[in-house]
Amino acid sequence: MTRTQTPTATPAAALVEGRATLDGTKRFCKRFAKTHGDHFYRELANGPLVSSLGLGTYLGDCDDKEDARYRTAAGTALEKGVNLVDTAINYRCQRSERAVGEAIRNAIAMRAIKREEVVVCTKGGYIPLEKIPPTTKEAYRDFLDNEYFDRGVMKPDDVVAGGHCLTPRYLDDQIERSRNNLGLEVIDVYYLHNPEQQLEVLGRPRFLEVMKEAFATLERQVKRGALGLYGCATWNGFRVAADARNHLSLEEDQSRDDGSRTTADSASGS
C-alpha cells in the first residue's frame, strides 16, 4: 500500500476551521475604515474583500531567525489592516508557510482576528524541500526517493526541469502538506505555481492535458472543502505575446468552470 499524503507540520486534528468570507472580511475592513481609504479593500472573484497591500513570503534565509521575522511581520500586517497573505509550499523550504500559519493561528487565539477575516493564498508545483536545502545532488536525489518516489506520490517521469510537477496525485499531496503547514482547514486561494515551467519542456498538446488534469484535481479539492478558489500564479505566462512559446491562454483551457476558478498574474518568483 502506497502512502500519498504525508503531513509534515500541524496534526490534522489541530487545523483551524473556517475560511475567508465576504461578511468576515467586511467586518475586518470596517475596523480600519478610519485609517484606510475607501478603495484600499477590493472584492476577490465574487468573494471576500482583500487589502490592496498583501504580505509576500518568498525571500529570506532558511533559518529560525528568518522564521521569527516572518511571524512578526505577519502579525504586524494583520494588526495594521492587511488581510491578504501570500505564500507557497516551496518558499524557504516550507518555512514560510509554517511561519505565517503560526502567526495567523496566534492572532486567532489572541482574538485579534477571526479566521473568516483573512485571505490566505498558497501555491503548488515546485517540489518543496524540508527546512534546509540538501547540500549535494546525491542528497537531493535521496530526498526525492524517500519523500516522493518510494511513497508513490509521483514518478521520476512526472518531474519537469528537475523540480516541477503538476500531476493529480502530487497536487493532492501538496495541498494536504500546505494545509498542515498553515494549520488551516481551508486554503482560501490555491495557485498552480508557474505552470509555464511545464510548457518549456512539454509540447503544447501534452501541456494542455496536464493542465486539464490539474484543474480537475483542484475542482475536486474545492468540492471536498480543502480549497476556496484556485487559479494560476505565473511569472510571465499571461504577459508574454500570444505567439511566445510560454504564453498561457485561458481560451485554450477546456476544463469545466463552475465559478470556483480565479487567476493571478503574479511575479511571485520560483
C-alpha positions, 0 to 999 in steps of 0.5 A, a space after each residue: 500500500 502506497 502512502 500519498 499524503 504525508 503531513 509534515 507540520 500541524 496534526 490534522 486534528 489541530 487545523 483551524 476551521 473556517 475560511 475567508 468570507 465576504 461578511 468576515 472580511 467586511 467586518 475586518 475592513 470596517 475596523 480600519 475604515 478610519 485609517 484606510 481609504 475607501 478603495 484600499 479593500 477590493 472584492 476577490 472573484 465574487 468573494 471576500 474583500 482583500 487589502 490592496 497591500 498583501 504580505 509576500 513570503 518568498 525571500 529570506 534565509 532558511 533559518 529560525 531567525 528568518 522564521 521569527 521575522 516572518 511571524 512578526 511581520 505577519 502579525 504586524 500586517 494583520 494588526 495594521 489592516 492587511 488581510 491578504 497573505 501570500 505564500 507557497 509550499 516551496 518558499 524557504 523550504 516550507 518555512 514560510 508557510 509554517 511561519 505565517 500559519 503560526 502567526 495567523 493561528 496566534 492572532 486567532 487565539 489572541 482574538 485579534 482576528 477571526 479566521 473568516 477575516 483573512 485571505 490566505 493564498 498558497 501555491 503548488 508545483 515546485 517540489 518543496 524541500 524540508 527546512 534546509 536545502 540538501 547540500 549535494 545532488 546525491 542528497 537531493 536525489 535521496 530526498 526525492 526517493 524517500 519523500 516522493 518516489 518510494 511513497 508513490 506520490 509521483 514518478 521520476 517521469 512526472 518531474 519537469 526541469 528537475 523540480 516541477 510537477 503538476 500531476 493529480 496525485 502530487 497536487 493532492 499531496 501538496 495541498 494536504 502538506 500546505 494545509 498542515 503547514 498553515 494549520 488551516 482547514 481551508 486554503 482560501 486561494 490555491 495557485 498552480 505555481 508557474 505552470 509555464 515551467 511545464 510548457 518549456 519542456 512539454 509540447 503544447 498538446 501534452 501541456 494542455 492535458 496536464 493542465 486539464 488534469 490539474 484543474 480537475 484535481 483542484 475542482 475536486 479539492 474545492 468540492 471536498 472543502 480543502 480549497 476556496 478558489 484556485 487559479 494560476 500564479 505565473 511569472 510571465 505566462 499571461 504577459 508574454 505575446 500570444 505567439 511566445 512559446 510560454 504564453 498561457 491562454 485561458 481560451 485554450 483551457 477546456 476544463 469545466 468552470 463552475 465559478 470556483 476558478 480565479 487567476 493571478 498574474 503574479 511575479 511571485 518568483 520560483 
